[in-house]
Amino acid sequence: MSEHHEATKPNQPQRSRAVFSQEDFELLRVAIAHYLQEVEGQREAIKYSNLYHRLGRIG
């Protein structure tokens, strides 16, 4: 019988590819800013406002 050796896998996980580009974050931020005007005064506006500010820290 012959032995089959598998290639050694690295111990560290490979870095995943980015899903969004820096430009995408800016586009999302602009879209959310527009949507914030639509939901102004509603309960969910706070969540979108927080998301808007988090996206600003990324880009």
PDB file as gemmi writes it, atoms N, CA and C in Angstrom:
CRYST1    1.000    1.000    1.000  90.00  90.00  90.00 P 1                      
ATOM      1  N   MET A   1       0.829  -1.186   0.000  1.00  0.00           N  
ATOM      2  CA  MET A   1       0.000   0.000   0.000  1.00  0.00           C  
ATOM      3  C   MET A   1       0.869   1.243   0.000  1.00  0.00           C  
ATOM      4  N   SER A   2       0.432   2.236  -0.747  1.00  0.00           N  
ATOM      5  CA  SER A   2       1.181   3.485  -0.766  1.00  0.00           C  
ATOM      6  C   SER A   2       0.537   4.469   0.194  1.00  0.00           C  
ATOM      7  N   GLU A   3       1.354   5.294   0.783  1.00  0.00           N  
ATOM      8  CA  GLU A   3       0.848   6.295   1.719  1.00  0.00           C  
ATOM      9  C   GLU A   3       0.632   7.609   0.981  1.00  0.00           C  
ATOM     10  N   HIS A   4      -0.446   8.262   1.286  1.00  0.00           N  
ATOM     11  CA  HIS A   4      -0.758   9.555   0.671  1.00  0.00           C  
ATOM     12  C   HIS A   4      -0.670  10.618   1.754  1.00  0.00           C  
ATOM     13  N   HIS A   5       0.204  11.604   1.560  1.00  0.00           N  
ATOM     14  CA  HIS A   5       0.366  12.689   2.514  1.00  0.00           C  
ATOM     15  C   HIS A   5      -0.313  13.940   1.977  1.00  0.00           C  
ATOM     16  N   GLU A   6      -1.128  14.528   2.829  1.00  0.00           N  
ATOM     17  CA  GLU A   6      -1.773  15.778   2.427  1.00  0.00           C  
ATOM     18  C   GLU A   6      -0.822  16.937   2.647  1.00  0.00           C  
ATOM     19  N   ALA A   7      -1.006  17.967   1.859  1.00  0.00           N  
ATOM     20  CA  ALA A   7      -0.174  19.171   2.006  1.00  0.00           C  
ATOM     21  C   ALA A   7      -0.407  19.768   3.385  1.00  0.00           C  
ATOM     22  N   THR A   8       0.638  20.283   3.978  1.00  0.00           N  
ATOM     23  CA  THR A   8       0.526  20.890   5.295  1.00  0.00           C  
ATOM     24  C   THR A   8      -0.244  22.194   5.189  1.00  0.00           C  
ATOM     25  N   LYS A   9      -1.236  22.335   6.047  1.00  0.00           N  
ATOM     26  CA  LYS A   9      -2.040  23.556   6.053  1.00  0.00           C  
ATOM     27  C   LYS A   9      -1.446  24.520   7.065  1.00  0.00           C  
ATOM     28  N   PRO A  10      -1.473  25.816   6.752  1.00  0.00           N  
ATOM     29  CA  PRO A  10      -0.944  26.795   7.707  1.00  0.00           C  
ATOM     30  C   PRO A  10      -1.793  26.820   8.972  1.00  0.00           C  
ATOM     31  N   ASN A  11      -1.156  27.129  10.099  1.00  0.00           N  
ATOM     32  CA  ASN A  11      -1.865  27.175  11.373  1.00  0.00           C  
ATOM     33  C   ASN A  11      -2.775  28.387  11.488  1.00  0.00           C  
ATOM     34  N   GLN A  12      -2.438  29.458  10.801  1.00  0.00           N  
ATOM     35  CA  GLN A  12      -3.233  30.670  10.866  1.00  0.00           C  
ATOM     36  C   GLN A  12      -4.263  30.680   9.737  1.00  0.00           C  
ATOM     37  N   PRO A  13      -5.474  31.138  10.041  1.00  0.00           N  
ATOM     38  CA  PRO A  13      -6.477  31.214   8.973  1.00  0.00           C  
ATOM     39  C   PRO A  13      -6.075  32.266   7.948  1.00  0.00           C  
ATOM     40  N   GLN A  14      -6.446  32.006   6.710  1.00  0.00           N  
ATOM     41  CA  GLN A  14      -6.128  32.964   5.660  1.00  0.00           C  
ATOM     42  C   GLN A  14      -7.034  34.181   5.801  1.00  0.00           C  
ATOM     43  N   ARG A  15      -6.498  35.318   5.455  1.00  0.00           N  
ATOM     44  CA  ARG A  15      -7.258  36.559   5.524  1.00  0.00           C  
ATOM     45  C   ARG A  15      -8.348  36.544   4.463  1.00  0.00           C  
ATOM     46  N   SER A  16      -9.565  36.834   4.886  1.00  0.00           N  
ATOM     47  CA  SER A  16     -10.664  36.852   3.927  1.00  0.00           C  
ATOM     48  C   SER A  16     -10.619  38.134   3.113  1.00  0.00           C  
ATOM     49  N   ARG A  17     -11.172  38.050   1.936  1.00  0.00           N  
ATOM     50  CA  ARG A  17     -11.209  39.221   1.057  1.00  0.00           C  
ATOM     51  C   ARG A  17     -12.273  40.187   1.542  1.00  0.00           C  
ATOM     52  N   ALA A  18     -12.009  41.458   1.387  1.00  0.00           N  
ATOM     53  CA  ALA A  18     -12.965  42.490   1.800  1.00  0.00           C  
ATOM     54  C   ALA A  18     -14.224  42.401   0.946  1.00  0.00           C  
ATOM     55  N   VAL A  19     -15.343  42.562   1.593  1.00  0.00           N  
ATOM     56  CA  VAL A  19     -16.616  42.525   0.881  1.00  0.00           C  
ATOM     57  C   VAL A  19     -16.934  43.900   0.295  1.00  0.00           C  
ATOM     58  N   PHE A  20     -16.645  44.948   1.048  1.00  0.00           N  
ATOM     59  CA  PHE A  20     -16.924  46.301   0.605  1.00  0.00           C  
ATOM     60  C   PHE A  20     -15.622  47.070   0.411  1.00  0.00           C  
ATOM     61  N   SER A  21     -15.616  47.946  -0.570  1.00  0.00           N  
ATOM     62  CA  SER A  21     -14.470  48.841  -0.767  1.00  0.00           C  
ATOM     63  C   SER A  21     -14.691  50.100   0.067  1.00  0.00           C  
ATOM     64  N   GLN A  22     -13.664  50.926   0.187  1.00  0.00           N  
ATOM     65  CA  GLN A  22     -13.801  52.189   0.913  1.00  0.00           C  
ATOM     66  C   GLN A  22     -14.868  53.069   0.265  1.00  0.00           C  
ATOM     67  N   GLU A  23     -14.926  53.038  -1.056  1.00  0.00           N  
ATOM     68  CA  GLU A  23     -15.945  53.822  -1.769  1.00  0.00           C  
ATOM     69  C   GLU A  23     -17.355  53.333  -1.420  1.00  0.00           C  
ATOM     70  N   ASP A  24     -17.512  52.031  -1.251  1.00  0.00           N  
ATOM     71  CA  ASP A  24     -18.817  51.468  -0.881  1.00  0.00           C  
ATOM     72  C   ASP A  24     -19.285  52.001   0.467  1.00  0.00           C  
ATOM     73  N   PHE A  25     -18.359  52.125   1.420  1.00  0.00           N  
ATOM     74  CA  PHE A  25     -18.737  52.640   2.735  1.00  0.00           C  
ATOM     75  C   PHE A  25     -19.267  54.066   2.626  1.00  0.00           C  
ATOM     76  N   GLU A  26     -18.639  54.861   1.788  1.00  0.00           N  
ATOM     77  CA  GLU A  26     -19.107  56.236   1.608  1.00  0.00           C  
ATOM     78  C   GLU A  26     -20.486  56.257   0.946  1.00  0.00           C  
ATOM     79  N   LEU A  27     -20.701  55.394  -0.037  1.00  0.00           N  
ATOM     80  CA  LEU A  27     -22.015  55.320  -0.689  1.00  0.00           C  
ATOM     81  C   LEU A  27     -23.094  54.896   0.308  1.00  0.00           C  
ATOM     82  N   LEU A  28     -22.780  53.921   1.139  1.00  0.00           N  
ATOM     83  CA  LEU A  28     -23.731  53.468   2.157  1.00  0.00           C  
ATOM     84  C   LEU A  28     -24.042  54.589   3.149  1.00  0.00           C  
ATOM     85  N   ARG A  29     -23.014  55.323   3.501  1.00  0.00           N  
ATOM     86  CA  ARG A  29     -23.195  56.422   4.452  1.00  0.00           C  
ATOM     87  C   ARG A  29     -24.116  57.494   3.873  1.00  0.00           C  
ATOM     88  N   VAL A  30     -23.942  57.819   2.606  1.00  0.00           N  
ATOM     89  CA  VAL A  30     -24.802  58.815   1.953  1.00  0.00           C  
ATOM     90  C   VAL A  30     -26.245  58.302   1.889  1.00  0.00           C  
ATOM     91  N   ALA A  31     -26.407  57.034   1.553  1.00  0.00           N  
ATOM     92  CA  ALA A  31     -27.753  56.451   1.473  1.00  0.00           C  
ATOM     93  C   ALA A  31     -28.433  56.450   2.844  1.00  0.00           C  
ATOM     94  N   ILE A  32     -27.681  56.142   3.883  1.00  0.00           N  
ATOM     95  CA  ILE A  32     -28.253  56.135   5.226  1.00  0.00           C  
ATOM     96  C   ILE A  32     -28.602  57.550   5.671  1.00  0.00           C  
ATOM     97  N   ALA A  33     -27.763  58.520   5.315  1.00  0.00           N  
ATOM     98  CA  ALA A  33     -28.064  59.913   5.650  1.00  0.00           C  
ATOM     99  C   ALA A  33     -29.395  60.328   5.018  1.00  0.00           C  
ATOM    100  N   HIS A  34     -29.619  59.916   3.789  1.00  0.00           N  
ATOM    101  CA  HIS A  34     -30.883  60.221   3.117  1.00  0.00           C  
ATOM    102  C   HIS A  34     -32.044  59.525   3.823  1.00  0.00           C  
ATOM    103  N   TYR A  35     -31.851  58.269   4.161  1.00  0.00           N  
ATOM    104  CA  TYR A  35     -32.916  57.498   4.823  1.00  0.00           C  
ATOM    105  C   TYR A  35     -33.224  58.069   6.212  1.00  0.00           C  
ATOM    106  N   LEU A  36     -32.223  58.606   6.877  1.00  0.00           N  
ATOM    107  CA  LEU A  36     -32.454  59.215   8.191  1.00  0.00           C  
ATOM    108  C   LEU A  36     -33.482  60.333   8.115  1.00  0.00           C  
ATOM    109  N   GLN A  37     -33.504  61.044   7.007  1.00  0.00           N  
ATOM    110  CA  GLN A  37     -34.504  62.106   6.830  1.00  0.00           C  
ATOM    111  C   GLN A  37     -35.910  61.511   6.729  1.00  0.00           C  
ATOM    112  N   GLU A  38     -36.005  60.320   6.156  1.00  0.00           N  
ATOM    113  CA  GLU A  38     -37.305  59.659   5.989  1.00  0.00           C  
ATOM    114  C   GLU A  38     -37.865  59.128   7.315  1.00  0.00           C  
ATOM    115  N   VAL A  39     -36.977  58.678   8.200  1.00  0.00           N  
ATOM    116  CA  VAL A  39     -37.427  58.060   9.452  1.00  0.00           C  
ATOM    117  C   VAL A  39     -37.264  58.989  10.648  1.00  0.00           C  
ATOM    118  N   GLU A  40     -37.032  60.255  10.381  1.00  0.00           N  
ATOM    119  CA  GLU A  40     -36.833  61.227  11.464  1.00  0.00           C  
ATOM    120  C   GLU A  40     -38.010  61.172  12.444  1.00  0.00           C  
ATOM    121  N   GLY A  41     -37.682  61.103  13.718  1.00  0.00           N  
ATOM    122  CA  GLY A  41     -38.712  61.060  14.746  1.00  0.00           C  
ATOM    123  C   GLY A  41     -39.237  59.668  15.051  1.00  0.00           C  
ATOM    124  N   GLN A  42     -38.880  58.692  14.252  1.00  0.00           N  
ATOM    125  CA  GLN A  42     -39.319  57.324  14.506  1.00  0.00           C  
ATOM    126  C   GLN A  42     -38.299  56.595  15.384  1.00  0.00           C  
ATOM    127  N   ARG A  43     -38.756  55.560  16.014  1.00  0.00           N  
ATOM    128  CA  ARG A  43     -37.922  54.787  16.922  1.00  0.00           C  
ATOM    129  C   ARG A  43     -36.645  54.256  16.263  1.00  0.00           C  
ATOM    130  N   GLU A  44     -36.760  53.780  15.051  1.00  0.00           N  
ATOM    131  CA  GLU A  44     -35.612  53.158  14.369  1.00  0.00           C  
ATOM    132  C   GLU A  44     -34.556  54.164  13.912  1.00  0.00           C  
ATOM    133  N   ALA A  45     -34.864  55.446  13.968  1.00  0.00           N  
ATOM    134  CA  ALA A  45     -33.917  56.474  13.531  1.00  0.00           C  
ATOM    135  C   ALA A  45     -32.623  56.409  14.336  1.00  0.00           C  
ATOM    136  N   ILE A  46     -32.702  56.076  15.599  1.00  0.00           N  
ATOM    137  CA  ILE A  46     -31.505  55.994  16.446  1.00  0.00           C  
ATOM    138  C   ILE A  46     -30.558  54.915  15.942  1.00  0.00           C  
ATOM    139  N   LYS A  47     -31.106  53.783  15.546  1.00  0.00           N  
ATOM    140  CA  LYS A  47     -30.270  52.692  15.035  1.00  0.00           C  
ATOM    141  C   LYS A  47     -29.555  53.110  13.752  1.00  0.00           C  
ATOM    142  N   TYR A  48     -30.269  53.779  12.884  1.00  0.00           N  
ATOM    143  CA  TYR A  48     -29.663  54.236  11.624  1.00  0.00           C  
ATOM    144  C   TYR A  48     -28.652  55.347  11.866  1.00  0.00           C  
ATOM    145  N   SER A  49     -28.918  56.188  12.835  1.00  0.00           N  
ATOM    146  CA  SER A  49     -27.966  57.238  13.172  1.00  0.00           C  
ATOM    147  C   SER A  49     -26.664  56.633  13.699  1.00  0.00           C  
ATOM    148  N   ASN A  50     -26.772  55.630  14.552  1.00  0.00           N  
ATOM    149  CA  ASN A  50     -25.583  54.949  15.069  1.00  0.00           C  
ATOM    150  C   ASN A  50     -24.806  54.270  13.951  1.00  0.00           C  
ATOM    151  N   LEU A  51     -25.532  53.637  13.032  1.00  0.00           N  
ATOM    152  CA  LEU A  51     -24.883  52.992  11.887  1.00  0.00           C  
ATOM    153  C   LEU A  51     -24.167  54.022  11.026  1.00  0.00           C  
ATOM    154  N   TYR A  52     -24.797  55.145  10.806  1.00  0.00           N  
ATOM    155  CA  TYR A  52     -24.204  56.233  10.028  1.00  0.00           C  
ATOM    156  C   TYR A  52     -22.856  56.664  10.636  1.00  0.00           C  
ATOM    157  N   HIS A  53     -22.837  56.826  11.926  1.00  0.00           N  
ATOM    158  CA  HIS A  53     -21.608  57.257  12.590  1.00  0.00           C  
ATOM    159  C   HIS A  53     -20.536  56.160  12.597  1.00  0.00           C  
ATOM    160  N   ARG A  54     -20.937  54.899  12.737  1.00  0.00           N  
ATOM    161  CA  ARG A  54     -19.955  53.807  12.669  1.00  0.00           C  
ATOM    162  C   ARG A  54     -19.324  53.720  11.293  1.00  0.00           C  
ATOM    163  N   LEU A  55     -20.128  53.907  10.261  1.00  0.00           N  
ATOM    164  CA  LEU A  55     -19.577  53.883   8.902  1.00  0.00           C  
ATOM    165  C   LEU A  55     -18.606  55.036   8.680  1.00  0.00           C  
ATOM    166  N   GLY A  56     -18.849  56.152   9.332  1.00  0.00           N  
ATOM    167  CA  GLY A  56     -17.950  57.297   9.223  1.00  0.00           C  
ATOM    168  C   GLY A  56     -16.575  57.008   9.824  1.00  0.00           C  
ATOM    169  N   ARG A  57     -16.550  56.166  10.838  1.00  0.00           N  
ATOM    170  CA  ARG A  57     -15.266  55.807  11.452  1.00  0.00           C  
ATOM    171  C   ARG A  57     -14.471  54.824  10.603  1.00  0.00           C  
ATOM    172  N   ILE A  58     -15.171  54.068   9.758  1.00  0.00           N  
ATOM    173  CA  ILE A  58     -14.497  53.082   8.907  1.00  0.00           C  
ATOM    174  C   ILE A  58     -13.785  53.770   7.758  1.00  0.00           C  
ATOM    175  N   GLY A  59     -14.456  54.668   7.100  1.00  0.00           N  
ATOM    176  CA  GLY A  59     -13.952  55.264   5.868  1.00  0.00           C  
ATOM    177  C   GLY A  59     -13.106  56.428   6.010  1.00  0.00           C  
TER     178      GLY A  59                                                      
END                                                                             
